[in-house]
C-alpha cells in the first residue's frame, strides 16, 4: 500500500469516526463490510463460470464465419472468369463492325474528294475562259470558289494531278493580273470618256484584285499613284516651277487633281484608300523636291519666301489630316496664359510679320498665327500622320527666320527703352515699368508665331533668343541705375564712388526693383509654358535660371544703390555736425539743425519708398539704413573737435532725437510689420553713441572706469581720442592712459598706425579694433559678384537668396556692413 492509499484510508476512518463517541459503531461497520465482501466474491464467481460456457460457443461461430468467407471468395473468382470470357466474345463480335466503319469512312472521303476535284477542274476551266474574255465580275466570284476548293487539297500537294491544277490556277491568276494592270493603264488617258463601259469594267476588275493576293492590290495602287504623279514630277522639276515661291502651286495641283477625278476614282473600293495613298506618295515626292531646292540655294533663302512656303505647307498638311483623319487645329492655350494681363493693358506697336507681309500673298491672314499645325492625328484604317510629313524638311533652314525674329525683338526693345518714361501710370497697382510688360507681350506673340510653324529645334532655338532679349533688357535696367562720381574732379572733392539720387531717381530705382522682380517671376512662367508645347525631346533643356539670375543681380544692385543714395544725402548733415562748436556751447537747447535736416531727408524719402517697395525689399532697405547711419553717427562723434560738458549734453540730446527719428521710419513707410527687428537693431547701434557721450560726460578721474563699463569692446586709441574730445592735454592724458592700460582693458598694437591726430584739428575717425580686411571694402562689388556666383548652378530663389548673400557678406562684422564706407 502506498502512502497515498494509507492517507486516503486514514481520511475515511476520520470521516467515519470523527469523535471517540463514534467508535461504538466500529463493530456494526465491520460486519457490514464483511457482508459486502462476500457478496462481491459471489458475483465474481458467477461471472467466471458464465464466461467459461460462452467461450466455447464463440469459437464455434468464428469457425462458421471463416468457412462462409472462403465460399464467397470462390464464387467471386468464378464470376471474374466468366466476365473475361464475355469480354473476349464481345471484342470478336465488334472487330468486324469496326472494319466496316473504316471502310465506309474511306469510301465517303474518297467520293467527296473526287466530287471536289471534279468541281475544281470545272471551276479552273471556267475561270480560264472568264479570264480570256475579261469577265472580271464573274471571275472574281469564281476566284473565291477556286481558292476555297484549293484549300481542301492542301494535304494532297504531292499528288501530280493536284500539282498540275495548282500550277494552272496560278497561271490563270497571272493572266488576270496582267489583264487588270493593262486595263488600268488606260485610266486617266481619256479613254474612260470615250468608252462608257470602261469604268464599269475597271470597277469589276477591282473585285478580281481583291480576290487575288493583297500584294497585287498594293502593286496596282502603287503603279496607279506613280503614273498619276509622273506629270507632277515633270512639271515641278522644270526650271520655271522648281522654286520655293512656287510651293503653293504644288498643293493646288494635287487638290485640283483630287477634285477633278473624284467621281472617276470612286470605282476604287473605299477600303483601298487610293486618294489617301496618292497623297502620301505626293507628300514624299514633294518633300524630296523641296529639300533639293533648299540644298541648291546659293545664298540664304528669303525669309518671306521660306515662311510663305512653310505656312502653305502646314495648311496643306492640316487639310490632308482633316480630310483623311478628322483632324483639327489646336489652339495654343498655354501660350495665351503668358502675361494675359499685359495683353489687356497694352498693345504692341508692331508685329514681326509686318517685316515680311509685303512678300506674302494678300490673302495670307494674321489669324494663322493662332493655328498649330503639329497636332498628331491618326488616320483610321491607315495609321499615317500627315502632320510634319513635308514641313519638317524646312526645320534646318529656318535660321534666317530666327535671325529676323531676334533682330525685330531687339529693335522693339530699343524702341521701348527709348519711349520708356521711367514712371508708372497713374493709379497703377503694380508699380512696374510698362516696357517690361511690352517686352513679354512681343515675346508671347513671337512664341505663338513660331509654335504655329514648328515645335522642334527652331522653337527651342527661339527660346535662346528670348533669353538674350531678356538679358539685354536686364542690362538696360542695370544701366539706368544712378552711378557714383568718377574722374579726377570727383576724387579731388572726395565724391569718388558716392551716389547722388534725387527724389525721381529714388522712384525710378523702386520701379526697377519691382520690374526686375516681375521679369524674374514671368521668365519662370514663360519657361513652364514653353515646356508644355515644345517637342518632348527639348523639355528638359528649357531653363530660364540664367535670365532669372540677371534680374536678381539687378534687384541687388538697385537696392544697394538706393541705400548708397540715402547715405550720400546724409553727408552734408554729418559734416554740419562736426562743424558745430561743441566746446563753446553755453546751454542745452532744442535738437540741433542737422538733426532736423536728417528728419527732413527721411520724411521726404521714406513714405515714397515704403509705398513703392514690397515689404521684404523695404525691410532690407531699413536694415541697411540702420547699419549705416548708426555706426556712422558713432564714428562722426570722433570727427568733432573738443566737446565740453554742455556740448556733450546737447549731443546726447541730438543722439536721442536721431534714435527717435530712426525708430519712426517704419511708420513713415507704413510698413509697421517689419519694425520689430529693425527697432532692436537701431536701439543697439544708437546706444553705442549714447554710451560714448556718457563717457565724455563722466568726471576725469573716473573716465577710465566709465569707458570700460559702457564700452567694454573699446580700444586704447578710441579711449585716447575720448580724452582729446574732453579737452585734456597730452601731459594730463598720460597718467589716465597708464591707469587704463594697467586695467588690461586693451592692449596697444604697435602694428596699428595711429590715425587720430591731436585736437583740435583732427577730423579722421580712429582705427577700430577689428579693421575691415581689404577684401570687404568694395562691398557693393562683392555682393554683385556673390549674386553672380550663386546664380550659376543653383536655383534662383528671389529676394530670400538676395538677402542671404548680403547677410553672408556682413555676418562677421559687428558694426554693420557699411561702417567701412564712412571711415575717413
ZAMARGU-4260 file (C-alpha; in steps of 0.2 Angstrom, whole numbers, plus 5000, padded with zeros to 4 digits):
<rodrens>
0) 5000/5000/5000 | 5007/5017/4995 | 5007/5032/5006 | 4993/5040/4996 | 4982/5024/4999
5) 4986/5025/5018 | 4982/5043/5018 | 4965/5040/5010 | 4961/5026/5022 | 4965/5037/5037
10) 4955/5051/5030 | 4940/5039/5028 | 4942/5032/5045 | 4942/5050/5052 | 4927/5054/5042
15) 4918/5039/5049 | 4923/5041/5067 | 4927/5059/5070 | 4925/5058/5089 | 4928/5045/5102
20) 4909/5043/5105 | 4908/5037/5087 | 4919/5022/5090 | 4905/5012/5097 | 4899/5010/5079
25) 4915/5000/5074 | 4908/4983/5076 | 4892/4986/5066 | 4903/4994/5052 | 4915/4979/5051
30) 4900/4967/5049 | 4893/4977/5035 | 4910/4977/5026 | 4912/4958/5028 | 4894/4956/5021
35) 4898/4967/5006 | 4915/4957/5003 | 4906/4941/5002 | 4893/4947/4990 | 4906/4954/4978
40) 4915/4937/4979 | 4899/4928/4974 | 4896/4939/4959 | 4914/4937/4953 | 4912/4918/4954
45) 4896/4918/4944 | 4903/4929/4931 | 4918/4917/4929 | 4908/4902/4927 | 4897/4910/4914
50) 4912/4916/4904 | 4918/4898/4903 | 4902/4892/4894 | 4901/4907/4882 | 4919/4904/4876
55) 4915/4888/4868 | 4900/4895/4858 | 4911/4909/4852 | 4924/4898/4844 | 4911/4888/4835
60) 4903/4904/4827 | 4920/4910/4822 | 4924/4894/4813 | 4907/4895/4804 | 4911/4913/4798
65) 4928/4908/4791 | 4920/4894/4781 | 4907/4906/4774 | 4921/4919/4768 | 4930/4905/4759
70) 4915/4900/4749 | 4912/4919/4745 | 4929/4921/4738 | 4927/4906/4727 | 4911/4912/4719
75) 4920/4929/4716 | 4934/4921/4706 | 4921/4911/4696 | 4912/4927/4691 | 4928/4936/4686
80) 4932/4921/4675 | 4915/4922/4666 | 4917/4941/4664 | 4933/4939/4655 | 4926/4926/4643
85) 4911/4938/4639 | 4923/4952/4635 | 4933/4941/4623 | 4917/4936/4615 | 4911/4955/4613
90) 4928/4960/4605 | 4927/4947/4592 | 4910/4952/4588 | 4915/4971/4586 | 4931/4968/4576
95) 4921/4965/4560 | 4910/4980/4564 | 4925/4992/4565 | 4932/4986/4549 | 4915/4990/4541
100) 4915/5008/4549 | 4933/5012/4542 | 4928/5006/4525 | 4913/5017/4525 | 4923/5032/4531
105) 4936/5030/4517 | 4923/5027/4504 | 4914/5043/4509 | 4930/5054/4510 | 4935/5047/4493
110) 4919/5051/4485 | 4919/5069/4492 | 4937/5072/4486 | 4933/5066/4469 | 4917/5077/4469
115) 4928/5092/4474 | 4941/5088/4462 | 4928/5087/4448 | 4922/5104/4454 | 4940/5111/4455
120) 4944/5105/4437 | 4927/5113/4431 | 4930/5129/4440 | 4948/5131/4434 | 4942/5128/4416
125) 4928/5141/4418 | 4940/5153/4426 | 4952/5151/4412 | 4938/5155/4400 | 4932/5170/4410
130) 4950/5177/4411 | 4952/5176/4392 | 4936/5185/4390 | 4940/5198/4404 | 4923/5194/4413
135) 4930/5201/4429 | 4914/5201/4439 | 4911/5183/4436 | 4930/5179/4438 | 4930/5187/4455
140) 4917/5176/4461 | 4925/5161/4453 | 4942/5165/4461 | 4934/5164/4478 | 4927/5147/4474
145) 4943/5140/4467 | 4953/5147/4482 | 4941/5138/4494 | 4942/5122/4483 | 4961/5123/4483
150) 4961/5124/4502 | 4953/5107/4503 | 4968/5099/4493 | 4982/5106/4504 | 4985/5089/4510
155) 4987/5082/4493 | 5001/5094/4486 | 5012/5079/4481 | 4998/5072/4470 | 5003/5075/4452
160) 4985/5080/4446 | 4983/5092/4461 | 5000/5100/4457 | 4995/5102/4439 | 4979/5110/4444
165) 4988/5122/4456 | 5000/5127/4443 | 4986/5130/4430 | 4977/5141/4443 | 4992/5151/4446
170) 4995/5154/4428 | 4976/5160/4426 | 4979/5172/4441 | 4994/5179/4432 | 4984/5181/4416
175) 4970/5190/4426 | 4983/5201/4434 | 4991/5206/4418 | 4974/5210/4410 | 4969/5221/4425
180) 4985/5230/4425 | 4983/5233/4406 | 4966/5239/4408 | 4970/5251/4422 | 4984/5258/4412
185) 4971/5267/4401 | 4963/5276/4417 | 4967/5294/4416 | 4971/5294/4397 | 4954/5300/4392
190) 4948/5283/4386 | 4935/5282/4400 | 4925/5296/4392 | 4926/5288/4375 | 4922/5270/4381
195) 4907/5271/4393 | 4909/5253/4399 | 4927/5255/4404 | 4924/5262/4421 | 4912/5248/4425
200) 4924/5235/4418 | 4938/5243/4430 | 4926/5243/4444 | 4923/5224/4441 | 4942/5222/4439
205) 4944/5229/4457 | 4934/5214/4463 | 4946/5202/4455 | 4961/5212/4463 | 4953/5209/4480
210) 4951/5191/4476 | 4970/5189/4472 | 4984/5191/4484 | 4985/5208/4494 | 5002/5211/4486
215) 4993/5213/4469 | 4982/5227/4476 | 4997/5236/4484 | 5006/5235/4467 | 4991/5241/4457
220) 4988/5256/4468 | 5007/5260/4469 | 5008/5259/4450 | 4992/5270/4448 | 4999/5283/4460
225) 5016/5283/4452 | 5008/5286/4435 | 4997/5300/4442 | 5012/5309/4449 | 5023/5307/4433
230) 5016/5323/4426 | 5018/5332/4443 | 5036/5327/4444 | 5039/5333/4426 | 5030/5349/4429
235) 5038/5354/4445 | 5056/5348/4441 | 5057/5361/4427 | 5067/5377/4430 | 5052/5388/4430
240) 5042/5379/4444 | 5056/5371/4454 | 5057/5386/4465 | 5052/5389/4483 | 5040/5403/4480
245) 5030/5391/4469 | 5027/5379/4483 | 5009/5384/4484 | 5006/5379/4466 | 5011/5361/4470
250) 4997/5359/4483 | 4985/5367/4471 | 4989/5354/4458 | 4986/5339/4469 | 4970/5347/4476
255) 4964/5350/4458 | 4968/5333/4454 | 4959/5325/4468 | 4944/5336/4464 | 4943/5333/4446
260) 4945/5314/4447 | 4934/5312/4462 | 4920/5304/4453 | 4931/5293/4442 | 4941/5287/4457
265) 4925/5281/4465 | 4927/5265/4455 | 4941/5260/4468 | 4934/5252/4484 | 4934/5264/4498
270) 4945/5251/4508 | 4959/5254/4496 | 4961/5272/4502 | 4968/5277/4484 | 4967/5296/4486
275) 4975/5294/4503 | 4989/5284/4497 | 4991/5295/4482 | 4993/5310/4494 | 5006/5301/4504
280) 5016/5297/4489 | 5014/5315/4483 | 5020/5322/4500 | 5035/5311/4500 | 5039/5316/4482
285) 5036/5335/4486 | 5047/5334/4502 | 5061/5326/4491 | 5060/5340/4478 | 5059/5354/4491
290) 5074/5348/4500 | 5083/5348/4484 | 5078/5366/4480 | 5084/5371/4498 | 5100/5362/4496
295) 5103/5370/4479 | 5101/5388/4485 | 5117/5398/4483 | 5113/5410/4496 | 5102/5411/4511
300) 5083/5410/4507 | 5072/5425/4508 | 5063/5425/4525 | 5046/5429/4517 | 5048/5416/4504
305) 5053/5402/4516 | 5039/5407/4528 | 5026/5408/4515 | 5031/5391/4509 | 5031/5384/4526
310) 5014/5391/4530 | 5006/5385/4515 | 5014/5368/4518 | 5007/5367/4536 | 4990/5372/4529
315) 4990/5359/4516 | 4996/5346/4529 | 4981/5351/4540 | 4969/5350/4526 | 4975/5332/4522
320) 4974/5327/4541 | 4956/5334/4542 | 4951/5325/4525 | 4958/5308/4529 | 4959/5308/4548
325) 4946/5321/4555 | 4960/5332/4562 | 4958/5350/4568 | 4969/5363/4573 | 4973/5366/4591
330) 4974/5382/4600 | 4990/5386/4610 | 4981/5390/4626 | 4997/5388/4636 | 5004/5402/4627
335) 4989/5413/4629 | 4992/5411/4648 | 5008/5420/4647 | 5006/5438/4653 | 4987/5440/4649
340) 4987/5455/4660 | 5000/5463/4648 | 4988/5459/4633 | 4973/5468/4641 | 4983/5483/4646
345) 4995/5486/4632 | 4996/5484/4614 | 5012/5480/4605 | 5017/5494/4592 | 5021/5482/4578
350) 5021/5464/4574 | 5036/5455/4567 | 5026/5449/4552 | 5025/5466/4546 | 5043/5464/4541
355) 5038/5452/4528 | 5020/5454/4525 | 5023/5463/4509 | 5031/5447/4502 | 5017/5436/4506
360) 5001/5433/4497 | 4987/5446/4500 | 4975/5433/4507 | 4988/5427/4520 | 4979/5432/4536
365) 4987/5436/4553 | 4974/5424/4560 | 4986/5410/4555 | 4997/5414/4570 | 4984/5406/4581
370) 4985/5390/4572 | 4995/5375/4577 | 5000/5363/4563 | 5008/5350/4573 | 4995/5340/4582
375) 4997/5322/4580 | 4982/5314/4571 | 4979/5296/4567 | 4971/5290/4551 | 4958/5277/4553
380) 4962/5261/4544 | 4978/5268/4538 | 4989/5273/4553 | 4998/5288/4545 | 5000/5305/4551
385) 5002/5319/4538 | 5007/5332/4551 | 5026/5336/4548 | 5027/5325/4533 | 5033/5339/4522
390) 5035/5354/4534 | 5048/5346/4544 | 5061/5347/4530 | 5061/5366/4532 | 5067/5365/4550
395) 5086/5366/4546 | 5084/5381/4535 | 5074/5392/4547 | 5090/5401/4554 | 5085/5416/4544
400) 5068/5416/4552 | 5077/5416/4569 | 5089/5430/4564 | 5074/5441/4559 | 5064/5437/4575
405) 5080/5442/4585 | 5083/5457/4575 | 5065/5463/4576 | 5064/5459/4595 | 5080/5469/4598
410) 5073/5484/4588 | 5057/5483/4598 | 5067/5483/4614 | 5077/5498/4609 | 5061/5507/4604
415) 5053/5503/4621 | 5068/5509/4631 | 5068/5525/4621 | 5050/5528/4624 | 5050/5522/4642
420) 5046/5537/4653 | 5053/5528/4669 | 5037/5532/4678 | 5022/5521/4681 | 5004/5525/4675
425) 4994/5535/4687 | 4983/5523/4698 | 4994/5508/4694 | 4994/5495/4707 | 5009/5485/4701
430) 5022/5500/4701 | 5032/5491/4687 | 5038/5499/4671 | 5027/5497/4655 | 5041/5492/4645
435) 5043/5476/4654 | 5025/5471/4650 | 5028/5476/4632 | 5044/5465/4631 | 5034/5450/4637
440) 5020/5454/4625 | 5031/5454/4610 | 5039/5438/4616 | 5022/5430/4618 | 5017/5434/4601
445) 5034/5428/4594 | 5031/5412/4603 | 5014/5410/4596 | 5021/5413/4578 | 5035/5401/4580
450) 5024/5387/4588 | 5012/5388/4573 | 5026/5384/4562 | 5036/5371/4572 | 5038/5364/4589
455) 5055/5356/4587 | 5073/5363/4586 | 5068/5380/4579 | 5056/5383/4594 | 5070/5378/4606
460) 5082/5390/4597 | 5069/5404/4599 | 5069/5401/4617 | 5088/5405/4617 | 5084/5421/4608
465) 5071/5426/4621 | 5085/5423/4634 | 5096/5435/4625 | 5082/5448/4624 | 5078/5447/4642
470) 5096/5448/4647 | 5098/5463/4636 | 5083/5471/4645 | 5091/5467/4662 | 5106/5476/4656
475) 5096/5491/4651 | 5088/5492/4668 | 5105/5490/4676 | 5112/5504/4666 | 5098/5516/4671
480) 5103/5515/4689 | 5112/5531/4696 | 5131/5529/4696 | 5144/5536/4708 | 5155/5550/4704
485) 5171/5546/4694 | 5186/5555/4687 | 5199/5567/4694 | 5186/5580/4700 | 5176/5568/4710
490) 5192/5561/4718 | 5198/5579/4722 | 5182/5583/4730 | 5180/5567/4740 | 5165/5562/4730
495) 5173/5547/4721 | 5161/5532/4722 | 5147/5542/4730 | 5130/5541/4723 | 5118/5556/4722
500) 5100/5552/4720 | 5085/5564/4718 | 5068/5560/4723 | 5064/5555/4705 | 5079/5544/4705
505) 5073/5535/4721 | 5056/5532/4712 | 5065/5525/4697 | 5076/5514/4707 | 5060/5507/4716
510) 5052/5504/4699 | 5067/5495/4693 | 5067/5484/4708 | 5048/5480/4705 | 5051/5477/4687
515) 5066/5466/4689 | 5055/5455/4701 | 5041/5455/4689 | 5053/5449/4675 | 5061/5436/4686
520) 5044/5428/4690 | 5037/5430/4672 | 5053/5422/4665 | 5050/5406/4675 | 5031/5406/4670
525) 5037/5408/4652 | 5049/5393/4653 | 5035/5382/4661 | 5023/5387/4647 | 5035/5383/4633
530) 5039/5366/4641 | 5020/5362/4638 | 5021/5365/4619 | 5039/5361/4614 | 5044/5344/4607
535) 5046/5332/4622 | 5065/5330/4617 | 5068/5348/4622 | 5058/5349/4638 | 5072/5345/4650
540) 5083/5358/4641 | 5071/5373/4644 | 5079/5383/4658 | 5077/5402/4662 | 5088/5401/4678
545) 5102/5412/4670 | 5089/5425/4665 | 5082/5425/4682 | 5100/5427/4689 | 5102/5443/4679
550) 5086/5450/4686 | 5091/5445/4703 | 5108/5454/4701 | 5098/5470/4695 | 5087/5469/4711
555) 5103/5468/4721 | 5112/5482/4713 | 5096/5493/4713 | 5093/5491/4732 | 5112/5494/4736
560) 5111/5510/4725 | 5096/5516/4734 | 5105/5514/4751 | 5120/5522/4745 | 5109/5537/4738
565) 5101/5540/4755 | 5119/5539/4763 | 5125/5552/4752 | 5111/5564/4757 | 5117/5562/4775
570) 5135/5568/4770 | 5131/5586/4772 | 5122/5584/4789 | 5137/5573/4795 | 5149/5587/4790
575) 5137/5600/4798 | 5138/5590/4815 | 5157/5591/4815 | 5157/5610/4812 | 5146/5614/4827
580) 5157/5622/4841 | 5153/5609/4854 | 5167/5615/4866 | 5159/5633/4867 | 5141/5629/4869
585) 5134/5638/4885 | 5117/5629/4887 | 5107/5615/4881 | 5093/5619/4869 | 5082/5610/4857
590) 5089/5597/4845 | 5102/5604/4833 | 5098/5609/4815 | 5107/5594/4807 | 5095/5583/4816
595) 5081/5592/4809 | 5088/5590/4792 | 5091/5572/4794 | 5072/5571/4799 | 5068/5581/4784
600) 5078/5569/4772 | 5070/5553/4779 | 5052/5561/4780 | 5054/5566/4761 | 5061/5549/4755
605) 5054/5535/4767 | 5035/5537/4763 | 5038/5536/4744 | 5050/5521/4746 | 5038/5512/4758
610) 5024/5514/4746 | 5033/5508/4731 | 5044/5494/4738 | 5036/5477/4744 | 5038/5473/4762
615) 5053/5462/4760 | 5063/5474/4750 | 5058/5488/4762 | 5064/5478/4776 | 5081/5475/4768
620) 5082/5494/4765 | 5079/5498/4783 | 5091/5486/4790 | 5105/5493/4779 | 5100/5510/4783
625) 5101/5507/4801 | 5118/5498/4799 | 5124/5513/4790 | 5118/5528/4800 | 5120/5521/4817
630) 5139/5517/4816 | 5141/5532/4805 | 5134/5543/4819 | 5145/5535/4832 | 5161/5537/4821
635) 5156/5555/4817 | 5157/5560/4835 | 5176/5556/4834 | 5177/5568/4820 | 5171/5583/4831
640) 5183/5594/4839 | 5183/5597/4858 | 5167/5593/4867 | 5163/5602/4883 | 5151/5595/4896
645) 5137/5606/4889 | 5141/5601/4871 | 5141/5583/4876 | 5124/5585/4884 | 5117/5594/4868
650) 5125/5580/4858 | 5117/5567/4869 | 5100/5575/4866 | 5103/5575/4847 | 5108/5557/4848
655) 5092/5553/4857 | 5082/5563/4844 | 5091/5554/4829 | 5087/5537/4838 | 5068/5543/4839
660) 5068/5548/4821 | 5075/5531/4815 | 5063/5521/4826 | 5049/5531/4817 | 5055/5526/4800
665) 5044/5510/4798 | 5028/5520/4802 | 5033/5533/4790 | 5034/5520/4777 | 5018/5512/4783
670) 5027/5495/4785 | 5025/5493/4804 | 5025/5474/4801 | 5044/5475/4799 | 5048/5486/4814
675) 5052/5473/4827 | 5069/5468/4821 | 5073/5485/4814 | 5069/5494/4831 | 5080/5482/4840
680) 5095/5485/4828 | 5093/5504/4829 | 5092/5504/4848 | 5108/5493/4849 | 5118/5504/4837
685) 5112/5521/4844 | 5116/5515/4861 | 5134/5515/4857 | 5134/5533/4853 | 5124/5537/4869
690) 5137/5527/4879 | 5151/5536/4871 | 5144/5553/4875 | 5141/5547/4893 | 5159/5543/4894
695) 5163/5560/4888 | 5152/5567/4902 | 5160/5557/4916 | 5172/5565/4928 | 5191/5565/4923
700) 5196/5554/4937 | 5183/5541/4933 | 5183/5542/4914 | 5193/5525/4913 | 5180/5516/4924
705) 5166/5523/4914 | 5174/5519/4897 | 5177/5501/4902 | 5160/5499/4909 | 5150/5506/4895
710) 5161/5502/4880 | 5170/5485/4885 | 5175/5482/4867 | 5184/5499/4866 | 5202/5501/4861
715) 5216/5512/4868 | 5216/5523/4853 | 5197/5526/4855 | 5200/5530/4873 | 5214/5542/4869
720) 5203/5551/4857 | 5189/5552/4870 | 5202/5561/4881 | 5206/5573/4867 | 5187/5577/4865
725) 5186/5581/4883 | 5200/5594/4880 | 5213/5586/4891 | 5231/5590/4887 | 5243/5576/4882
730) 5253/5578/4898 | 5237/5576/4908 | 5232/5561/4897 | 5247/5550/4901 | 5243/5546/4919
735) 5225/5541/4914 | 5231/5531/4899 | 5243/5522/4910 | 5230/5518/4923 | 5218/5512/4908
740) 5232/5501/4902 | 5235/5493/4919 | 5217/5488/4920 | 5220/5477/4905 | 5206/5485/4896
745) 5215/5485/4880 | 5232/5482/4873 | 5240/5495/4861 | 5246/5486/4845 | 5262/5493/4838
750) 5257/5487/4821 | 5242/5498/4820 | 5246/5515/4814 | 5238/5529/4824 | 5226/5539/4813
755) 5219/5551/4826 | 5229/5567/4826 | 5228/5578/4841 | 5214/5590/4844 | 5208/5602/4839
760) 5212/5599/4820 | 5208/5581/4820 | 5194/5576/4808 | 5198/5557/4805 | 5190/5543/4814
765) 5201/5531/4824 | 5205/5514/4818 | 5193/5501/4825 | 5199/5486/4835 | 5194/5474/4821
770) 5199/5483/4805 | 5189/5478/4790 | 5200/5467/4778 | 5204/5474/4760 | 5193/5461/4753
775) 5177/5468/4761 | 5180/5486/4757 | 5171/5486/4740 | 5155/5479/4747 | 5144/5483/4733
780) 5155/5474/4720 | 5157/5460/4732 | 5139/5457/4734 | 5136/5458/4715 | 5150/5445/4712
785) 5142/5434/4726 | 5125/5436/4717 | 5133/5430/4701 | 5142/5416/4709 | 5126/5410/4717
790) 5116/5411/4701 | 5127/5398/4692 | 5122/5380/4696 | 5109/5384/4709 | 5090/5388/4708
795) 5085/5406/4709 | 5075/5409/4725 | 5072/5428/4723 | 5074/5440/4737 | 5077/5427/4750
800) 5093/5422/4741 | 5097/5440/4739 | 5096/5443/4757 | 5105/5428/4761 | 5120/5433/4751
805) 5121/5450/4758 | 5119/5443/4776 | 5134/5431/4772 | 5144/5447/4767 | 5141/5455/4784
810) 5139/5441/4796 | 5157/5443/4803 | 5156/5462/4806 | 5149/5468/4822 | 5147/5486/4817
815) 5137/5484/4801 | 5140/5481/4783 | 5143/5499/4778 | 5154/5505/4793 | 5170/5505/4782
820) 5162/5516/4769 | 5161/5530/4782 | 5179/5529/4790 | 5188/5545/4784
</rodrens>
